[in-house]
Amino acid sequence: MAETTGTGISRRSLLGVFAATAVTAAPTFSNAAGFLRGGGDIRRIRMYSGRTGERVDMVYWIDGQYIKDAVKEINHFMRDWRTDDVKEIDLRTIDIMAASHNLLDVNEPYMLLSGYRSPKTNAMLRSRSRGVAKNSLHMRGQAADLRLASRSVSQMAKAAEACRAGGVGKYQRSNFVHMDCGVVRTWRG
């Protein structure tokens, strides 16, 4: 996935340099409307996966436009790591995650516990836990389970709830928050 240019610089490196420049030059976030207050003229997502060892830290939206290659990389990152199946992640979910992260005012990346889940993976998880929905939004690429070491589940959930843009589940015992772009609702797992 890391194509190189004639100069030997990878496409990913170029995106990283561009993202760093855009973040440095970005205006304040105070005028953004709706749940994306905190989204500003740029939107950035930072995550890592303990399962795959992969990291993503990139600007995926600038001045009203999603960056196609960045979104493609996020889709790959949030794939079902058990089956390696990739699905397009609903951009609203990525926006909710990014806006919540901005509201938390942290530099620490999210730990992604679960993004897209294939039907096979969802069925397997459902057979092991009654907390897994039969028609989970994870299977549609519309949900993510996330953790931050520096913020509590309650703090993360409050930030996601402030977006008023989807479902927020608090899983205190498992130390993660579920965020999705479905119907606005909250629950405890």
N, CA and C atoms as an extended XYZ file, in Angstrom:
567
Properties=species:S:1:pos:R:3:atomname:S:1:resname:S:1:resid:I:1 pbc="F F F"
N         0.818       -1.196        0.000 N   MET     1
C         0.000        0.000        0.000 CA  MET     1
C         0.865        1.266        0.000 C   MET     1
N         2.153        1.148        0.263 N   ALA     2
C         3.016        2.317        0.310 CA  ALA     2
C         3.714        2.490       -1.037 C   ALA     2
N         3.010        3.120       -1.968 N   GLU     3
C         3.602        3.381       -3.281 CA  GLU     3
C         4.715        4.410       -3.130 C   GLU     3
N         5.729        4.298       -3.964 N   THR     4
C         6.797        5.283       -3.903 CA  THR     4
C         6.800        6.116       -5.166 C   THR     4
N         7.242        7.341       -5.016 N   THR     5
C         7.355        8.240       -6.153 CA  THR     5
C         8.720        8.044       -6.787 C   THR     5
N         8.982        8.741       -7.857 N   GLY     6
C        10.276        8.652       -8.522 CA  GLY     6
C        11.430        9.067       -7.634 C   GLY     6
N        11.160        9.811       -6.574 N   THR     7
C        12.219       10.257       -5.672 CA  THR     7
C        12.441        9.287       -4.528 C   THR     7
N        11.668        8.188       -4.491 N   GLY     8
C        11.821        7.214       -3.422 CA  GLY     8
C        11.016        7.553       -2.177 C   GLY     8
N        10.218        8.597       -2.229 N   ILE     9
C         9.384        8.988       -1.098 CA  ILE     9
C         8.057        8.260       -1.230 C   ILE     9
N         7.611        7.619       -0.162 N   SER    10
C         6.353        6.878       -0.234 CA  SER    10
C         5.170        7.838       -0.201 C   SER    10
N         4.089        7.361       -0.778 N   ARG    11
C         2.849        8.138       -0.789 CA  ARG    11
C         2.376        8.396        0.645 C   ARG    11
N         2.536        7.392        1.509 N   ARG    12
C         2.151        7.544        2.914 CA  ARG    12
C         2.975        8.639        3.578 C   ARG    12
N         4.273        8.693        3.274 N   SER    13
C         5.136        9.741        3.839 CA  SER    13
C         4.673       11.118        3.392 C   SER    13
N         4.328       11.229        2.108 N   LEU    14
C         3.836       12.512        1.596 CA  LEU    14
C         2.545       12.921        2.292 C   LEU    14
N         1.624       11.959        2.473 N   LEU    15
C         0.376       12.272        3.184 CA  LEU    15
C         0.673       12.712        4.615 C   LEU    15
N         1.647       12.037        5.254 N   GLY    16
C         2.008       12.404        6.619 CA  GLY    16
C         2.554       13.814        6.713 C   GLY    16
N         3.424       14.172        5.783 N   VAL    17
C         3.974       15.532        5.756 CA  VAL    17
C         2.856       16.537        5.513 C   VAL    17
N         1.991       16.227        4.555 N   PHE    18
C         0.866       17.118        4.263 CA  PHE    18
C        -0.025       17.273        5.491 C   PHE    18
N        -0.318       16.158        6.167 N   ALA    19
C        -1.173       16.196        7.350 CA  ALA    19
C        -0.539       17.031        8.453 C   ALA    19
N         0.741       16.835        8.687 N   ALA    20
C         1.426       17.602        9.734 CA  ALA    20
C         1.396       19.089        9.424 C   ALA    20
N         1.594       19.438        8.155 N   THR    21
C         1.547       20.840        7.745 CA  THR    21
C         0.141       21.404        7.929 C   THR    21
N        -0.859       20.624        7.533 N   ALA    22
C        -2.240       21.085        7.640 CA  ALA    22
C        -2.645       21.261        9.091 C   ALA    22
N        -2.220       20.343        9.968 N   VAL    23
C        -2.557       20.451       11.379 CA  VAL    23
C        -1.915       21.691       11.977 C   VAL    23
N        -0.664       21.953       11.634 N   THR    24
C         0.038       23.110       12.159 CA  THR    24
C        -0.614       24.414       11.692 C   THR    24
N        -1.060       24.437       10.438 N   ALA    25
C        -1.623       25.649        9.871 CA  ALA    25
C        -3.124       25.784       10.088 C   ALA    25
N        -3.743       24.814       10.744 N   ALA    26
C        -5.206       24.796       10.864 CA  ALA    26
C        -5.725       25.945       11.728 C   ALA    26
N        -6.879       26.480       11.357 N   PRO    27
C        -7.512       27.518       12.164 CA  PRO    27
C        -8.135       26.903       13.421 C   PRO    27
N        -8.645       27.746       14.289 N   THR    28
C        -9.280       27.238       15.502 CA  THR    28
C       -10.548       26.488       15.152 C   THR    28
N       -11.021       25.675       16.098 N   PHE    29
C       -12.189       24.838       15.867 CA  PHE    29
C       -13.477       25.469       16.372 C   PHE    29
N       -13.438       26.645       16.919 N   SER    30
C       -14.570       27.202       17.646 CA  SER    30
C       -15.797       27.512       16.793 C   SER    30
N       -15.658       27.673       15.495 N   ASN    31
C       -16.805       28.050       14.676 CA  ASN    31
C       -17.500       26.887       13.981 C   ASN    31
N       -17.032       25.654       14.194 N   ALA    32
C       -17.668       24.510       13.540 CA  ALA    32
C       -19.059       24.292       14.131 C   ALA    32
N       -19.992       23.883       13.286 N   ALA    33
C       -21.390       23.732       13.712 CA  ALA    33
C       -21.697       22.314       14.127 C   ALA    33
N       -22.798       22.159       14.862 N   GLY    34
C       -23.336       20.853       15.196 CA  GLY    34
C       -22.370       19.977       15.959 C   GLY    34
N       -22.514       18.671       15.755 N   PHE    35
C       -21.680       17.740       16.511 CA  PHE    35
C       -20.226       17.827       16.108 C   PHE    35
N       -19.934       18.484       14.997 N   LEU    36
C       -18.547       18.589       14.568 CA  LEU    36
C       -17.861       19.820       15.118 C   LEU    36
N       -18.509       20.518       16.063 N   ARG    37
C       -17.744       21.566       16.722 CA  ARG    37
C       -16.547       20.848       17.305 C   ARG    37
N       -15.412       21.383       17.119 N   GLY    38
C       -14.196       20.653       17.453 CA  GLY    38
C       -13.617       19.991       16.220 C   GLY    38
N       -14.384       19.955       15.133 N   GLY    39
C       -13.921       19.348       13.896 CA  GLY    39
C       -13.111       20.324       13.068 C   GLY    39
N       -13.507       21.599       13.097 N   GLY    40
C       -12.777       22.648       12.392 CA  GLY    40
C       -12.721       22.472       10.897 C   GLY    40
N       -11.777       23.143       10.271 N   ASP    41
C       -11.596       23.062        8.825 CA  ASP    41
C       -10.779       21.842        8.430 C   ASP    41
N       -10.267       21.154        9.428 N   ILE    42
C        -9.590       19.878        9.179 CA  ILE    42
C       -10.159       18.870       10.158 C   ILE    42
N       -10.095       17.617        9.777 N   ARG    43
C       -10.484       16.544       10.689 CA  ARG    43
C        -9.356       15.528       10.667 C   ARG    43
N        -8.961       15.138       11.864 N   ARG    44
C        -7.821       14.235       12.025 CA  ARG    44
C        -8.233       13.064       12.908 C   ARG    44
N        -7.727       11.898       12.603 N   ILE    45
C        -7.995       10.724       13.432 CA  ILE    45
C        -6.666       10.071       13.789 C   ILE    45
N        -6.559        9.650       15.061 N   ARG    46
C        -5.354        8.978       15.563 CA  ARG    46
C        -5.787        7.709       16.283 C   ARG    46
N        -5.295        6.576       15.807 N   MET    47
C        -5.652        5.297       16.422 CA  MET    47
C        -4.479        4.322       16.307 C   MET    47
N        -4.516        3.310       17.153 N   TYR    48
C        -3.604        2.191       16.995 CA  TYR    48
C        -4.364        0.913       17.324 C   TYR    48
N        -3.847       -0.198       16.842 N   SER    49
C        -4.459       -1.497       17.077 CA  SER    49
C        -3.464       -2.384       17.804 C   SER    49
N        -3.843       -2.834       18.972 N   GLY    50
C        -3.009       -3.771       19.704 CA  GLY    50
C        -2.972       -5.140       19.033 C   GLY    50
N        -3.986       -5.440       18.224 N   ARG    51
C        -4.072       -6.740       17.543 CA  ARG    51
C        -3.121       -6.830       16.354 C   ARG    51
N        -3.043       -5.762       15.574 N   THR    52
C        -2.225       -5.797       14.358 CA  THR    52
C        -0.905       -5.046       14.511 C   THR    52
N        -0.797       -4.194       15.535 N   GLY    53
C         0.395       -3.381       15.710 CA  GLY    53
C         0.408       -2.154       14.813 C   GLY    53
N        -0.659       -1.958       14.050 N   GLU    54
C        -0.718       -0.830       13.115 CA  GLU    54
C        -1.151        0.450       13.821 C   GLU    54
N        -0.763        1.564       13.215 N   ARG    55
C        -1.142        2.894       13.700 CA  ARG    55
C        -1.630        3.723       12.528 C   ARG    55
N        -2.519        4.654       12.828 N   VAL    56
C        -2.959        5.621       11.832 CA  VAL    56
C        -3.039        6.973       12.534 C   VAL    56
N        -2.490        7.977       11.920 N   ASP    57
C        -2.512        9.346       12.445 CA  ASP    57
C        -2.548       10.239       11.222 C   ASP    57
N        -3.753       10.679       10.863 N   MET    58
C        -3.837       11.436        9.617 CA  MET    58
C        -5.020       12.385        9.579 C   MET    58
N        -4.831       13.397        8.792 N   VAL    59
C        -5.922       14.295        8.437 CA  VAL    59
C        -6.672       13.602        7.311 C   VAL    59
N        -7.990       13.481        7.469 N   TYR    60
C        -8.794       12.800        6.449 CA  TYR    60
C        -9.835       13.715        5.805 C   TYR    60
N        -9.898       14.963        6.262 N   TRP    61
C       -10.885       15.916        5.746 CA  TRP    61
C       -10.284       17.313        5.846 C   TRP    61
N       -10.328       18.060        4.764 N   ILE    62
C        -9.823       19.439        4.765 CA  ILE    62
C       -10.795       20.314        3.997 C   ILE    62
N       -11.166       21.424        4.617 N   ASP    63
C       -12.007       22.440        3.975 CA  ASP    63
C       -13.189       21.854        3.209 C   ASP    63
N       -13.951       20.986        3.867 N   GLY    64
C       -15.175       20.458        3.281 CA  GLY    64
C       -15.013       19.259        2.383 C   GLY    64
N       -13.803       18.729        2.281 N   GLN    65
C       -13.558       17.594        1.381 CA  GLN    65
C       -12.866       16.455        2.121 C   GLN    65
N       -13.415       15.257        1.944 N   TYR    66
C       -12.728       14.072        2.465 CA  TYR    66
C       -11.561       13.753        1.553 C   TYR    66
N       -10.463       13.309        2.126 N   ILE    67
C        -9.273       12.930        1.364 CA  ILE    67
C        -9.405       11.432        1.070 C   ILE    67
N        -9.650       11.126       -0.181 N   LYS    68
C        -9.972        9.768       -0.616 CA  LYS    68
C        -8.946        8.731       -0.148 C   LYS    68
N        -7.664        8.991       -0.347 N   ASP    69
C        -6.626        8.035        0.051 CA  ASP    69
C        -6.567        7.856        1.564 C   ASP    69
N        -6.799        8.924        2.310 N   ALA    70
C        -6.785        8.830        3.773 CA  ALA    70
C        -7.966        7.982        4.253 C   ALA    70
N        -9.135        8.201        3.678 N   VAL    71
C       -10.318        7.416        4.053 CA  VAL    71
C       -10.103        5.945        3.705 C   VAL    71
N        -9.499        5.689        2.560 N   LYS    72
C        -9.208        4.311        2.157 CA  LYS    72
C        -8.279        3.642        3.173 C   LYS    72
N        -7.292        4.374        3.646 N   GLU    73
C        -6.369        3.831        4.637 CA  GLU    73
C        -7.067        3.588        5.981 C   GLU    73
N        -7.979        4.479        6.363 N   ILE    74
C        -8.756        4.289        7.595 CA  ILE    74
C        -9.626        3.035        7.461 C   ILE    74
N       -10.257        2.852        6.300 N   ASN    75
C       -11.065        1.649        6.067 CA  ASN    75
C       -10.226        0.388        6.257 C   ASN    75
N        -9.029        0.402        5.701 N   HIS    76
C        -8.139       -0.754        5.834 CA  HIS    76
C        -7.743       -0.959        7.300 C   HIS    76
N        -7.411        0.103        7.980 N   PHE    77
C        -7.004        0.021        9.376 CA  PHE    77
C        -8.131       -0.562       10.238 C   PHE    77
N        -9.378       -0.155        9.967 N   MET    78
C       -10.518       -0.574       10.784 CA  MET    78
C       -11.129       -1.896       10.320 C   MET    78
N       -10.417       -2.627        9.467 N   ARG    79
C       -10.908       -3.896        8.939 CA  ARG    79
C       -11.111       -4.924       10.053 C   ARG    79
N       -11.800       -6.004        9.699 N   ASP    80
C       -11.946       -7.148       10.600 CA  ASP    80
C       -10.601       -7.867       10.614 C   ASP    80
N        -9.836       -7.728       11.668 N   TRP    81
C        -8.488       -8.294       11.726 CA  TRP    81
C        -8.504       -9.822       11.764 C   TRP    81
N        -9.636      -10.408       12.151 N   ARG    82
C        -9.713      -11.871       12.192 CA  ARG    82
C        -9.806      -12.473       10.791 C   ARG    82
N       -10.542      -11.815        9.892 N   THR    83
C       -10.764      -12.334        8.537 CA  THR    83
C       -10.028      -11.528        7.482 C   THR    83
N        -9.531      -10.358        7.859 N   ASP    84
C        -8.874       -9.409        6.956 CA  ASP    84
C        -9.849       -8.783        5.955 C   ASP    84
N       -11.149       -8.897        6.213 N   ASP    85
C       -12.160       -8.272        5.356 CA  ASP    85
C       -12.192       -6.771        5.614 C   ASP    85
N       -12.270       -6.012        4.530 N   VAL    86
C       -12.326       -4.548        4.609 CA  VAL    86
C       -13.701       -4.094        4.150 C   VAL    86
N       -14.248       -3.123        4.827 N   LYS    87
C       -15.524       -2.518        4.446 CA  LYS    87
C       -15.377       -1.017        4.579 C   LYS    87
N       -16.090       -0.283        3.738 N   GLU    88
C       -16.068        1.179        3.880 CA  GLU    88
C       -16.703        1.548        5.210 C   GLU    88
N       -15.964        2.283        5.992 N   ILE    89
C       -16.473        2.758        7.274 CA  ILE    89
C       -17.308        4.001        6.994 C   ILE    89
N       -18.481        4.053        7.583 N   ASP    90
C       -19.370        5.197        7.405 CA  ASP    90
C       -18.633        6.453        7.872 C   ASP    90
N       -18.559        7.432        7.019 N   LEU    91
C       -17.821        8.661        7.337 CA  LEU    91
C       -18.377        9.366        8.567 C   LEU    91
N       -19.666        9.202        8.820 N   ARG    92
C       -20.259        9.811       10.023 CA  ARG    92
C       -19.637        9.220       11.285 C   ARG    92
N       -19.341        7.931       11.270 N   THR    93
C       -18.713        7.289       12.433 CA  THR    93
C       -17.309        7.850       12.648 C   THR    93
N       -16.564        7.980       11.567 N   ILE    94
C       -15.214        8.544       11.683 CA  ILE    94
C       -15.293        9.977       12.209 C   ILE    94
N       -16.260       10.747       11.718 N   ASP    95
C       -16.432       12.131       12.185 CA  ASP    95
C       -16.780       12.184       13.670 C   ASP    95
N       -17.644       11.282       14.133 N   ILE    96
C       -18.010       11.245       15.552 CA  ILE    96
C       -16.774       10.924       16.397 C   ILE    96
N       -16.002        9.944       15.938 N   MET    97
C       -14.783        9.579       16.664 CA  MET    97
C       -13.820       10.766       16.745 C   MET    97
N       -13.622       11.445       15.624 N   ALA    98
C       -12.688       12.577       15.581 CA  ALA    98
C       -13.180       13.740       16.441 C   ALA    98
N       -14.468       14.050       16.345 N   ALA    99
C       -15.021       15.157       17.136 CA  ALA    99
C       -14.940       14.852       18.626 C   ALA    99
N       -15.241       13.611       19.013 N   SER   100
C       -15.149       13.213       20.425 CA  SER   100
C       -13.716       13.339       20.923 C   SER   100
N       -12.782       12.903       20.100 N   HIS   101
C       -11.358       12.983       20.458 CA  HIS   101
C       -10.951       14.435       20.674 C   HIS   101
N       -11.406       15.318       19.789 N   ASN   102
C       -11.096       16.749       19.945 CA  ASN   102
C       -11.691       17.309       21.230 C   ASN   102
N       -12.915       16.905       21.556 N   LEU   103
C       -13.559       17.397       22.774 CA  LEU   103
C       -12.816       16.924       24.026 C   LEU   103
N       -12.175       15.781       23.940 N   LEU   104
C       -11.416       15.248       25.082 CA  LEU   104
C       -10.069       15.939       25.255 C   LEU   104
N        -9.633       16.661       24.237 N   ASP   105
C        -8.389       17.429       24.287 CA  ASP   105
C        -7.197       16.567       24.705 C   ASP   105
N        -6.988       15.476       23.949 N   VAL   106
C        -5.858       14.573       24.214 CA  VAL   106
C        -5.031       14.409       22.951 C   VAL   106
N        -3.771       14.095       23.134 N   ASN   107
C        -2.897       13.759       22.002 CA  ASN   107
C        -2.779       12.248       21.826 C   ASN   107
N        -3.120       11.521       22.860 N   GLU   108
C        -3.045       10.062       22.828 CA  GLU   108
C        -3.984        9.505       21.748 C   GLU   108
N        -3.517        8.559       20.968 N   PRO   109
C        -4.407        7.951       19.970 CA  PRO   109
C        -5.397        7.002       20.638 C   PRO   109
N        -6.551        6.846       19.991 N   TYR   110
C        -7.489        5.819       20.436 CA  TYR   110
C        -6.847        4.448       20.266 C   TYR   110
N        -7.189        3.524       21.141 N   MET   111
C        -6.913        2.111       20.877 CA  MET   111
C        -8.204        1.574       20.255 C   MET   111
N        -8.107        1.097       19.027 N   LEU   112
C        -9.265        0.517       18.351 CA  LEU   112
C        -9.386       -0.945       18.771 C   LEU   112
N       -10.486       -1.279       19.424 N   LEU   113
C       -10.738       -2.655       19.817 CA  LEU   113
C       -11.532       -3.384       18.741 C   LEU   113
N       -12.467       -2.669       18.112 N   SER   114
C       -13.284       -3.278       17.073 CA  SER   114
C       -13.828       -2.180       16.162 C   SER   114
N       -13.623       -2.371       14.881 N   GLY   115
C       -14.205       -1.492       13.869 CA  GLY   115
C       -15.190       -2.317       13.073 C   GLY   115
N       -14.888       -2.563       11.801 N   TYR   116
C       -15.738       -3.426       10.999 CA  TYR   116
C       -15.634       -4.858       11.514 C   TYR   116
N       -16.785       -5.554       11.546 N   ARG   117
C       -16.828       -6.973       11.876 CA  ARG   117
C       -17.570       -7.702       10.764 C   ARG   117
N       -16.961       -8.728       10.228 N   SER   118
C       -17.656       -9.555        9.246 CA  SER   118
C       -18.796      -10.292        9.947 C   SER   118
N       -19.810      -10.716        9.196 N   PRO   119
C       -20.891      -11.506        9.810 CA  PRO   119
C       -20.351      -12.744       10.537 C   PRO   119
N       -19.321      -13.375        9.981 N   LYS   120
C       -18.720      -14.564       10.601 CA  LYS   120
C       -18.131      -14.212       11.974 C   LYS   120
N       -17.373      -13.116       12.032 N   THR   121
C       -16.782      -12.688       13.306 CA  THR   121
C       -17.860      -12.289       14.293 C   THR   121
N       -18.876      -11.567       13.831 N   ASN   122
C       -19.943      -11.138       14.729 CA  ASN   122
C       -20.668      -12.346       15.319 C   ASN   122
N       -20.931      -13.362       14.491 N   ALA   123
C       -21.602      -14.575       14.980 CA  ALA   123
C       -20.742      -15.286       16.020 C   ALA   123
N       -19.438      -15.356       15.780 N   MET   124
C       -18.534      -15.993       16.729 CA  MET   124
C       -18.535      -15.232       18.057 C   MET   124
N       -18.433      -13.906       18.006 N   LEU   125
C       -18.430      -13.104       19.228 CA  LEU   125
C       -19.767      -13.201       19.953 C   LEU   125
N       -20.839      -13.242       19.193 N   ARG   126
C       -22.187      -13.354       19.762 CA  ARG   126
C       -22.357      -14.686       20.497 C   ARG   126
N       -21.736      -15.742       19.988 N   SER   127
C       -21.839      -17.047       20.644 CA  SER   127
C       -21.084      -17.067       21.979 C   SER   127
N       -20.157      -16.131       22.151 N   ARG   128
C       -19.348      -16.073       23.376 CA  ARG   128
C       -19.835      -15.030       24.378 C   ARG   128
N       -20.666      -14.077       23.909 N   SER   129
C       -21.104      -12.986       24.786 CA  SER   129
C       -22.505      -12.530       24.409 C   SER   129
N       -23.345      -12.361       25.402 N   ARG   130
C       -24.691      -11.869       25.116 CA  ARG   130
C       -24.709      -10.369       24.861 C   ARG   130
N       -23.560       -9.699       25.033 N   GLY   131
C       -23.477       -8.263       24.801 CA  GLY   131
C       -23.249       -7.878       23.343 C   GLY   131
N       -23.184       -8.870       22.446 N   VAL   132
C       -22.949       -8.597       21.028 CA  VAL   132
C       -24.285       -8.667       20.288 C   VAL   132
N       -24.644       -7.578       19.622 N   ALA   133
C       -25.931       -7.509       18.919 CA  ALA   133
C       -25.936       -8.384       17.672 C   ALA   133
N       -27.061       -9.034       17.419 N   LYS   134
C       -27.210       -9.891       16.237 CA  LYS   134
C       -27.027       -9.087       14.955 C   LYS   134
N       -27.600       -7.906       14.902 N   ASN   135
C       -27.497       -7.030       13.731 CA  ASN   135
C       -26.608       -5.835       14.043 C   ASN   135
N       -25.449       -6.096       14.590 N   SER   136
C       -24.518       -5.065       15.025 CA  SER   136
C       -24.181       -4.074       13.911 C   SER   136
N       -24.118       -2.802       14.273 N   LEU   137
C       -23.697       -1.772       13.312 CA  LEU   137
C       -22.236       -1.948       12.916 C   LEU   137
N       -21.481       -2.720       13.679 N   HIS   138
C       -20.104       -3.035       13.281 CA  HIS   138
C       -20.098       -3.739       11.920 C   HIS   138
N       -21.107       -4.574       11.654 N   MET   139
C       -21.160       -5.316       10.390 CA  MET   139
C       -21.469       -4.410        9.196 C   MET   139
N       -21.959       -3.209        9.454 N   ARG   140
C       -22.235       -2.233        8.391 CA  ARG   140
C       -21.125       -1.198        8.268 C   ARG   140
N       -20.104       -1.309        9.102 N   GLY   141
C       -19.038       -0.310        9.101 CA  GLY   141
C       -19.494        0.996        9.718 C   GLY   141
N       -20.426        0.915       10.663 N   GLN   142
C       -20.996        2.117       11.271 CA  GLN   142
C       -20.720        2.232       12.762 C   GLN   142
N       -19.739        1.472       13.278 N   ALA   143
C       -19.471        1.498       14.715 CA  ALA   143
C       -18.001        1.220       14.998 C   ALA   143
N       -17.585        1.670       16.173 N   ALA   144
C       -16.223        1.410       16.642 CA  ALA   144
C       -16.242        1.290       18.159 C   ALA   144
N       -15.418        0.388       18.675 N   ASP   145
C       -15.201        0.251       20.111 CA  ASP   145
C       -13.804        0.783       20.387 C   ASP   145
N       -13.725        1.755       21.307 N   LEU   146
C       -12.487        2.513       21.502 CA  LEU   146
C       -12.118        2.637       22.974 C   LEU   146
N       -10.834        2.843       23.208 N   ARG   147
C       -10.316        3.011       24.570 CA  ARG   147
C        -9.229        4.084       24.552 C   ARG   147
N        -9.122        4.815       25.649 N   LEU   148
C        -8.024        5.752       25.884 CA  LEU   148
C        -7.480        5.487       27.283 C   LEU   148
N        -6.168        5.393       27.417 N   ALA   149
C        -5.570        5.160       28.739 CA  ALA   149
C        -5.707        6.394       29.625 C   ALA   149
N        -5.693        7.583       29.025 N   SER   150
C        -5.681        8.818       29.802 CA  SER   150
C        -7.073        9.363       30.136 C   SER   150
N        -8.117        8.732       29.652 N   ARG   151
C        -9.480        9.191       29.929 CA  ARG   151
C       -10.334        8.001       30.357 C   ARG   151
N       -11.258        8.277       31.247 N   SER   152
C       -12.149        7.227       31.730 CA  SER   152
C       -13.232        6.928       30.700 C   SER   152
N       -13.877        5.805       30.890 N   VAL   153
C       -15.005        5.437       30.033 CA  VAL   153
C       -16.074        6.526       30.123 C   VAL   153
N       -16.322        7.025       31.307 N   SER   154
C       -17.341        8.080       31.483 CA  SER   154
C       -16.971        9.352       30.725 C   SER   154
N       -15.715        9.758       30.792 N   GLN   155
C       -15.280       10.950       30.067 CA  GLN   155
C       -15.430       10.763       28.561 C   GLN   155
N       -15.002        9.607       28.069 N   MET   156
C       -15.124        9.342       26.632 CA  MET   156
C       -16.587        9.321       26.200 C   MET   156
N       -17.436        8.682       26.999 N   ALA   157
C       -18.862        8.590       26.659 CA  ALA   157
C       -19.508        9.971       26.651 C   ALA   157
N       -19.153       10.813       27.623 N   LYS   158
C       -19.716       12.164       27.660 CA  LYS   158
C       -19.339       12.957       26.416 C   LYS   158
N       -18.099       12.812       25.966 N   ALA   159
C       -17.668       13.506       24.750 CA  ALA   159
C       -18.453       13.009       23.540 C   ALA   159
N       -18.615       11.696       23.424 N   ALA   160
C       -19.366       11.137       22.298 CA  ALA   160
C       -20.833       11.540       22.365 C   ALA   160
N       -21.409       11.531       23.562 N   GLU   161
C       -22.801       11.938       23.733 CA  GLU   161
C       -23.000       13.402       23.364 C   GLU   161
N       -22.002       14.240       23.631 N   ALA   162
C       -22.089       15.669       23.310 CA  ALA   162
C       -22.240       15.896       21.800 C   ALA   162
N       -21.805       14.943       21.013 N   CYS   163
C       -21.946       15.048       19.551 CA  CYS   163
C       -23.398       14.891       19.120 C   CYS   163
N       -24.201       14.231       19.922 N   ARG   164
C       -25.616       13.991       19.612 CA  ARG   164
C       -25.803       13.494       18.176 C   ARG   164
N       -25.006       12.498       17.810 N   ALA   165
C       -25.011       12.059       16.417 CA  ALA   165
C       -25.145       10.549       16.244 C   ALA   165
N       -25.264        9.806       17.332 N   GLY   166
C       -25.359        8.354       17.204 CA  GLY   166
C       -25.405        7.686       18.557 C   GLY   166
N       -25.205        6.386       18.548 N   GLY   167
C       -25.258        5.607       19.770 CA  GLY   167
C       -23.948        5.616       20.521 C   GLY   167
N       -24.067        5.594       21.851 N   VAL   168
C       -22.896        5.576       22.725 CA  VAL   168
C       -23.129        4.534       23.811 C   VAL   168
N       -22.278        3.526       23.840 N   GLY   169
C       -22.363        2.497       24.867 CA  GLY   169
C       -21.172        2.563       25.793 C   GLY   169
N       -21.439        2.538       27.088 N   LYS   170
C       -20.382        2.569       28.102 CA  LYS   170
C       -20.172        1.151       28.628 C   LYS   170
N       -18.964        0.658       28.467 N   TYR   171
C       -18.606       -0.676       28.936 CA  TYR   171
C       -17.513       -0.525       29.993 C   TYR   171
N       -17.944       -0.201       31.207 N   GLN   172
C       -17.018        0.094       32.307 CA  GLN   172
C       -16.103       -1.086       32.620 C   GLN   172
N       -16.676       -2.282       32.774 N   ARG   173
C       -15.873       -3.441       33.173 CA  ARG   173
C       -14.842       -3.820       32.119 C   ARG   173
N       -15.180       -3.614       30.857 N   SER   174
C       -14.245       -3.936       29.767 CA  SER   174
C       -13.413       -2.733       29.354 C   SER   174
N       -13.700       -1.572       29.942 N   ASN   175
C       -12.926       -0.346       29.730 CA  ASN   175
C       -12.904        0.109       28.268 C   ASN   175
N       -14.104        0.260       27.671 N   PHE   176
C       -14.173        0.838       26.334 CA  PHE   176
C       -15.509        1.520       26.126 C   PHE   176
N       -15.543        2.351       25.078 N   VAL   177
C       -16.766        3.043       24.678 CA  VAL   177
C       -17.079        2.647       23.244 C   VAL   177
N       -18.337        2.326       23.010 N   HIS   178
C       -18.846        2.044       21.671 CA  HIS   178
C       -19.395        3.353       21.122 C   HIS   178
N       -19.003        3.712       19.891 N   MET   179
C       -19.542        4.893       19.204 CA  MET   179
C       -20.061        4.437       17.850 C   MET   179
N       -21.272        4.887       17.497 N   ASP   180
C       -21.798        4.553       16.179 CA  ASP   180
C       -22.598        5.719       15.623 C   ASP   180
N       -22.926        5.631       14.334 N   CYS   181
C       -23.678        6.704       13.675 CA  CYS   181
C       -25.149        6.321       13.485 C   CYS   181
N       -25.622        5.391       14.284 N   GLY   182
C       -27.025        4.982       14.225 CA  GLY   182
C       -27.908        5.972       14.972 C   GLY   182
N       -29.038        5.481       15.446 N   VAL   183
C       -29.993        6.281       16.204 CA  VAL   183
C       -29.314        6.809       17.469 C   VAL   183
N       -29.606        8.057       17.825 N   VAL   184
C       -29.035        8.647       19.041 CA  VAL   184
C       -29.635        7.931       20.245 C   VAL   184
N       -28.761        7.284       21.032 N   ARG   185
C       -29.177        6.543       22.207 CA  ARG   185
C       -27.941        6.260       23.056 C   ARG   185
N       -28.160        5.901       24.309 N   THR   186
C       -27.063        5.527       25.195 CA  THR   186
C       -27.444        4.240       25.938 C   THR   186
N       -26.430        3.515       26.364 N   TRP   187
C       -26.654        2.315       27.158 CA  TRP   187
C       -25.380        1.971       27.913 C   TRP   187
N       -25.536        1.064       28.852 N   ARG   188
C       -24.407        0.535       29.632 CA  ARG   188
C       -24.296       -0.954       29.342 C   ARG   188
N       -23.077       -1.392       29.111 N   GLY   189
C       -22.860       -2.801       28.817 CA  GLY   189
C       -22.199       -3.526       29.946 C   GLY   189
